[in-house]
Amino acid sequence: MESAALKKYLIQVADQLTPESTLEDVIEQLSLLADIDESENDEALGNVISQDDLEKKSKKWLK
């Protein structure tokens, strides 16, 4: 994750903190945002598979 994106996400998460929030909550939210960011980048680069291909691959995995 780029430092600019990390800073943006830190600010976003910090704005949503409550007195009950823990460091684990912050890390969980940052991890989720990083995963979403990575998925969107993969999609933009065309690194995706179709639903049909996923179903075929998962059948092989689950044997």
Stockholm file with secondary structure:
# STOCKHOLM 1.0

chainA/1-63         MESAALKKYLIQVADQLTPESTLEDVIEQLSLLADIDESENDEALGNVISQDDLEKKSKKWLK
#=GR chainA/1-63 SS CCHHHHHHHHHHHHHTCCTTCCHHHHHHHHHHHHHHHHHHHHHHTTCCCCHHHHHHHHHHHTC
#=GC SS_cons        CCHHHHHHHHHHHHHTCCTTCCHHHHHHHHHHHHHHHHHHHHHHTTCCCCHHHHHHHHHHHTC
//
